[in-house]
Amino acid sequence: MKTFKNRFLPTLALAFGLTITGCSSDDEFERLDDDGPAPTPNSNVLNGSVEEDLSLDASETYNLTGVYSVEPGTTLTIPAGTEIVADTDEDATGVYIVVQKGAMIDIQGTSSAPVIMRSSNSQRGSWGGLVIAGDAETTAGIDATAEVGGIIYGGSNPADNSGSIEYLVLSDAGAQINSESQYNGLSLYAVGSGTSIENIAILNGSDDGVEFFGGSVSATNLYLENNEDDAVDWTEGWNGTVTNTYVLHSIENFSTAIEADGVDGNPTIENFTAVSSTGGVALQFKAQSGATINGLSLSGYDTAIDIAEEGRTDLSGIQIEGENADLDSSYETDATVDIEIFSWVQ
């Protein structure tokens, strides 16, 4: 079995050869309140429900063998350097981590010791990834049911807090649920702005890298490599901000770097660099969804902007560098995100 480093180092190293500029950030965010040490699991097998505050042990490699559900009112803490390996011997759709509405997760990775979540066989689509359900607003309504696992999400608190994620590498997710649905690497259902998401790498997925289903959560420093569907996807009126995103496509069978769908929540995209060596579509907008995008840099795509709805001519809802989207522009400019800020992914 190939190691994590050997699997992703070649394409990442190739990307480092580009001359690019951008900004970085460190570990500057508030941890969840610590009222003392939480219990640790009795074994290295993760399966079932977390019903009291729990801390994993970074010295262990954990085997995820089924649905691992963090229940409302509890917090799961994952310290720096922890590795979680999804068991792919059984049905891949029944192997994922879910933070239920009202629960919290605290992933405490660092640049030198990120938290790693991956499959045991290194094959894309071999587990369900990380799912977080929140109490923020979504056009699906209050207490909507997610397309995965019957998970309940959605409320009326845009500032809802589902915890914090810092320095996480998540790979091989995207298990096929049915002909219409798959898991993503990171699925965010009505997650609120009180949640902190920073320094995330999502790799080798068979569906989206990260998808926002409504909510107001923001994310900073995202590295998305070779996810087969969309790198960043949103729907249900998501209105947060994504800052400093680097997308790398070196496979042919991917969909887009961004897919925007559903009611327009006008999210903000700041500094978004996407590079393809195989052509394809960079940004696709469906329904009346739009965005405010600054610092867009595309390279190697056949189509920069695709409007999925025939007859949609009013592009004022898609603002790029302060102007209406231009379907004739390639948006090929110098990269706006420095690949060096993702050197920790190695």
C-alpha positions as CSV (number, residue, x, y, z in Angstrom):
1,M,0.0,0.0,0.0
2,K,1.3,3.4,-0.9
3,T,2.0,5.8,1.9
4,F,0.2,9.1,2.2
5,K,3.3,11.1,1.4
6,N,4.2,9.1,-1.7
7,R,0.6,9.3,-3.0
8,F,0.3,13.0,-3.1
9,L,3.8,14.4,-3.1
10,P,4.3,14.2,-7.0
11,T,1.4,16.4,-8.0
12,L,1.9,18.8,-5.0
13,A,5.5,19.1,-5.8
14,L,4.6,19.9,-9.4
15,A,2.3,22.6,-8.2
16,F,5.1,24.1,-6.1
17,G,7.0,24.8,-9.3
18,L,4.6,27.6,-10.1
19,T,5.5,31.2,-9.3
20,I,2.7,32.5,-7.2
21,T,1.8,34.9,-4.3
22,G,-0.6,34.9,-1.5
23,C,-1.0,34.9,2.2
24,S,-0.9,32.4,5.1
25,S,-2.2,31.9,8.6
26,D,-1.1,29.9,11.6
27,D,-2.8,28.5,14.6
28,E,-4.6,31.7,15.6
29,F,-8.1,30.6,16.5
30,E,-9.8,29.9,19.8
31,R,-10.0,26.3,21.0
32,L,-13.2,25.0,22.5
33,D,-13.4,25.6,26.3
34,D,-11.4,23.0,28.2
35,D,-13.0,22.1,31.5
36,G,-10.5,19.3,32.1
37,P,-9.4,16.1,30.4
38,A,-12.1,14.2,28.6
39,P,-12.3,10.4,28.6
40,T,-10.5,8.5,25.9
41,P,-11.8,5.5,23.9
42,N,-11.3,2.0,25.4
43,S,-9.9,0.8,22.1
44,N,-8.7,2.0,18.7
45,V,-11.9,1.1,17.0
46,L,-14.3,3.9,16.2
47,N,-17.9,2.9,15.8
48,G,-21.2,3.8,17.3
49,S,-22.2,6.9,19.3
50,V,-20.2,9.5,21.3
51,E,-22.5,10.4,24.2
52,E,-20.1,12.2,26.5
53,D,-17.1,14.5,25.8
54,L,-14.3,12.3,24.4
55,S,-10.6,12.9,23.4
56,L,-8.7,10.6,21.1
57,D,-5.1,9.7,21.7
58,A,-2.6,10.9,19.1
59,S,-0.3,7.9,19.8
60,E,-3.0,5.6,18.5
61,T,-4.0,4.8,14.9
62,Y,-7.8,4.5,14.9
63,N,-9.9,2.2,12.7
64,L,-13.2,3.6,11.7
65,T,-15.4,0.6,11.1
66,G,-18.9,2.1,10.8
67,V,-20.8,5.3,11.5
68,Y,-19.2,7.2,14.3
69,S,-21.7,9.7,15.6
70,V,-21.0,12.6,17.9
71,E,-24.3,13.2,19.7
72,P,-25.9,16.5,20.6
73,G,-24.4,18.1,23.7
74,T,-21.0,16.4,23.4
75,T,-17.6,17.3,22.0
76,L,-15.2,15.0,20.2
77,T,-11.6,16.2,20.5
78,I,-9.0,15.0,18.0
79,P,-5.4,16.1,18.9
80,A,-2.6,16.9,16.5
81,G,-1.0,14.0,14.7
82,T,-4.0,11.6,15.1
83,E,-4.6,9.2,12.2
84,I,-8.0,7.7,11.5
85,V,-8.2,4.9,8.9
86,A,-11.6,4.0,7.4
87,D,-12.2,0.3,7.1
88,T,-13.3,-0.4,3.6
89,D,-14.0,-4.1,4.0
90,E,-17.7,-3.5,4.5
91,D,-20.3,-1.2,2.8
92,A,-18.4,2.0,2.2
93,T,-21.6,4.1,2.6
94,G,-21.8,3.0,6.3
95,V,-18.4,4.2,7.2
96,Y,-18.2,7.9,8.1
97,I,-17.9,10.4,10.9
98,V,-20.9,12.6,11.7
99,V,-21.1,15.6,14.1
100,Q,-24.8,15.8,14.8
101,K,-26.8,19.1,15.2
102,G,-26.0,20.4,18.6
103,A,-22.7,18.5,18.9
104,M,-19.1,19.8,18.4
105,I,-15.8,18.6,17.0
106,D,-12.4,20.0,17.9
107,I,-9.7,18.9,15.4
108,Q,-6.4,20.3,16.8
109,G,-4.0,19.6,14.0
110,T,-0.8,21.6,13.4
111,S,1.3,22.3,10.4
112,S,3.9,19.8,11.6
113,A,1.3,17.2,12.8
114,P,-2.0,17.4,10.9
115,V,-4.9,15.2,11.7
116,I,-5.2,12.6,8.9
117,M,-8.4,10.8,7.9
118,R,-8.1,8.3,5.0
119,S,-9.2,4.9,3.8
120,S,-7.4,1.7,4.4
121,N,-7.1,0.9,0.6
122,S,-6.2,4.3,-0.7
123,Q,-9.0,4.1,-3.3
124,R,-11.2,7.1,-4.0
125,G,-14.9,6.7,-2.9
126,S,-14.1,4.0,-0.3
127,W,-15.7,5.8,2.7
128,G,-18.1,8.6,3.6
129,G,-15.8,11.3,4.9
130,L,-16.7,13.9,7.6
131,V,-20.2,15.2,7.9
132,I,-21.2,18.1,10.1
133,A,-24.8,19.2,10.8
134,G,-25.6,22.6,12.3
135,D,-28.4,24.8,13.4
136,A,-27.9,27.7,10.9
137,E,-30.3,28.7,8.2
138,T,-30.9,26.7,5.0
139,T,-33.5,26.9,2.2
140,A,-34.2,23.2,3.1
141,G,-35.9,24.5,6.3
142,I,-35.7,23.8,10.0
143,D,-34.9,20.2,10.9
144,A,-34.4,19.1,7.3
145,T,-33.2,15.6,6.5
146,A,-29.9,15.2,4.8
147,E,-29.4,13.0,1.8
148,V,-27.0,10.9,3.9
149,G,-27.8,8.9,7.0
150,G,-31.1,10.6,7.8
151,I,-29.1,13.3,9.5
152,I,-31.2,16.2,10.8
153,Y,-29.9,19.8,10.2
154,G,-31.0,23.4,9.8
155,G,-32.4,26.0,12.2
156,S,-32.5,29.7,12.7
157,N,-29.1,30.5,14.3
158,P,-26.6,31.8,11.6
159,A,-23.9,32.0,14.3
160,D,-24.3,28.4,15.4
161,N,-21.0,26.8,16.6
162,S,-20.2,23.2,15.6
163,G,-16.6,23.5,16.8
164,S,-13.2,24.0,15.1
165,I,-11.2,22.2,12.4
166,E,-7.5,23.0,12.0
167,Y,-4.9,21.3,9.8
168,L,-6.9,18.3,8.5
169,V,-5.9,16.0,5.6
170,L,-9.0,14.1,4.4
171,S,-8.7,11.7,1.5
172,D,-10.4,8.9,-0.5
173,A,-14.0,9.8,0.4
174,G,-17.1,10.0,-1.7
175,A,-18.8,6.6,-1.4
176,Q,-21.7,6.1,-3.7
177,I,-25.1,6.2,-1.9
178,N,-27.4,5.7,-4.9
179,S,-27.5,6.7,-8.5
180,E,-28.2,10.4,-7.5
181,S,-26.1,10.8,-4.3
182,Q,-22.6,10.4,-3.0
183,Y,-20.8,11.5,0.1
184,N,-18.3,14.3,-0.2
185,G,-14.9,14.7,1.5
186,L,-16.3,17.3,3.9
187,S,-20.1,17.8,4.0
188,L,-21.4,20.9,5.9
189,Y,-25.1,20.9,6.5
190,A,-26.4,24.3,7.8
191,V,-23.2,24.9,9.7
192,G,-23.0,28.3,11.4
193,S,-20.5,31.1,11.4
194,G,-19.4,30.3,14.9
195,T,-17.6,27.3,13.5
196,S,-13.9,27.6,12.6
197,I,-12.5,25.8,9.6
198,E,-8.9,26.5,8.6
199,N,-6.1,24.7,6.8
200,I,-7.9,21.7,5.2
201,A,-6.6,19.4,2.4
202,I,-9.2,17.2,0.6
203,L,-7.7,14.7,-1.8
204,N,-8.6,11.9,-4.1
205,G,-12.3,12.0,-3.6
206,S,-15.0,10.5,-5.9
207,D,-17.5,13.4,-5.4
208,D,-17.1,17.0,-4.1
209,G,-14.2,18.1,-2.0
210,V,-16.3,20.3,0.2
211,E,-20.0,21.0,-0.1
212,F,-22.0,23.7,1.8
213,F,-25.7,22.9,2.2
214,G,-26.9,26.3,3.4
215,G,-25.4,27.8,6.6
216,S,-23.1,30.7,7.2
217,V,-19.8,29.0,8.0
218,S,-16.6,30.3,6.4
219,A,-13.4,28.4,5.6
220,T,-9.8,29.6,5.1
221,N,-6.8,27.9,3.4
222,L,-8.3,25.0,1.4
223,Y,-6.2,22.7,-0.8
224,L,-8.4,20.5,-3.1
225,E,-6.6,17.9,-5.3
226,N,-8.2,15.6,-7.8
227,N,-11.7,15.3,-6.5
228,E,-13.8,13.8,-9.3
229,D,-16.8,16.0,-9.0
230,D,-16.6,19.6,-7.8
231,A,-13.8,20.9,-5.7
232,V,-16.1,23.5,-3.9
233,D,-19.8,23.1,-4.2
234,W,-22.7,25.0,-2.5
235,T,-26.5,25.0,-2.5
236,E,-29.4,25.8,-0.2
237,G,-28.4,29.5,0.1
238,W,-25.0,29.2,1.7
239,N,-23.7,32.7,2.5
240,G,-20.3,32.3,4.0
241,T,-16.8,33.1,2.8
242,V,-14.0,30.9,1.4
243,T,-10.6,32.5,1.6
244,N,-7.3,31.2,0.0
245,T,-8.3,28.2,-2.0
246,Y,-6.0,26.2,-4.3
247,V,-7.5,23.6,-6.6
248,L,-5.4,21.2,-8.6
249,H,-6.8,19.0,-11.4
250,S,-4.5,16.5,-13.1
251,I,-7.3,13.9,-13.8
252,E,-9.7,14.1,-16.7
253,N,-12.9,12.9,-15.1
254,F,-13.8,15.8,-12.9
255,S,-16.7,18.2,-13.0
256,T,-15.7,21.7,-11.9
257,A,-13.5,23.7,-9.5
258,I,-16.7,25.5,-8.3
259,E,-20.3,24.5,-8.7
260,A,-22.9,27.0,-7.4
261,D,-26.5,25.9,-7.2
262,G,-29.8,26.9,-5.8
263,V,-31.1,30.1,-4.2
264,D,-28.5,32.8,-4.2
265,G,-27.0,33.5,-0.8
266,N,-24.2,35.6,-2.4
267,P,-21.3,33.9,-0.7
268,T,-17.8,35.5,-1.0
269,I,-14.8,33.8,-2.6
270,E,-11.5,35.6,-1.8
271,N,-8.3,34.4,-3.6
272,F,-9.2,31.3,-5.6
273,T,-6.6,29.7,-7.7
274,A,-7.5,26.7,-9.8
275,V,-5.1,24.8,-12.2
276,S,-6.0,22.1,-14.6
277,S,-3.6,20.1,-16.9
278,T,-6.6,18.3,-18.5
279,G,-8.9,21.2,-19.6
280,G,-12.5,21.1,-18.3
281,V,-14.9,23.6,-16.7
282,A,-13.7,25.9,-14.0
283,L,-16.8,27.6,-12.6
284,Q,-20.4,26.5,-13.2
285,F,-23.5,28.4,-12.0
286,K,-26.9,26.8,-11.8
287,A,-30.4,28.2,-11.0
288,Q,-29.9,31.8,-10.0
289,S,-26.9,31.1,-7.7
290,G,-24.2,33.7,-7.8
291,A,-21.2,34.9,-5.7
292,T,-18.8,37.8,-5.1
293,I,-15.4,36.6,-6.3
294,N,-12.1,38.5,-5.8
295,G,-8.6,37.3,-6.6
296,L,-9.7,34.7,-9.2
297,S,-6.9,32.9,-11.1
298,L,-7.6,30.1,-13.6
299,S,-5.2,28.1,-15.6
300,G,-5.6,25.3,-18.2
301,Y,-9.4,25.1,-18.3
302,D,-11.4,24.9,-21.6
303,T,-14.3,26.9,-20.1
304,A,-13.8,29.5,-17.4
305,I,-17.5,30.1,-16.7
306,D,-20.4,27.9,-17.6
307,I,-24.0,29.1,-17.1
308,A,-26.1,25.9,-16.8
309,E,-29.5,27.4,-17.4
310,E,-30.3,28.2,-21.0
311,G,-31.4,31.7,-21.5
312,R,-29.9,33.2,-18.3
313,T,-28.4,36.5,-19.5
314,D,-28.4,38.6,-16.3
315,L,-25.0,37.9,-14.7
316,S,-25.1,40.8,-12.3
317,G,-25.3,38.2,-9.4
318,I,-21.9,36.9,-10.4
319,Q,-19.4,39.6,-9.5
320,I,-15.8,38.9,-10.4
321,E,-13.2,41.6,-9.5
322,G,-16.1,44.1,-9.1
323,E,-17.7,43.5,-12.5
324,N,-20.3,41.2,-14.0
325,A,-19.0,37.8,-15.0
326,D,-17.6,37.8,-18.5
327,L,-18.2,34.6,-20.4
328,D,-15.6,35.5,-22.9
329,S,-12.8,35.9,-20.4
330,S,-10.4,33.1,-19.5
331,Y,-9.6,34.7,-16.1
332,E,-6.0,33.4,-16.6
333,T,-3.8,35.5,-14.4
334,D,-0.9,35.0,-12.0
335,A,-1.9,32.7,-9.2
336,T,-3.4,34.5,-6.2
337,V,-2.8,31.8,-3.7
338,D,0.7,30.7,-2.7
339,I,1.1,27.0,-2.9
340,E,3.7,27.2,-0.2
341,I,1.0,27.7,2.5
342,F,0.1,24.0,1.8
343,S,3.6,22.6,2.2
344,W,2.3,20.9,5.4
345,V,0.2,18.6,3.2
346,Q,3.3,16.6,2.4
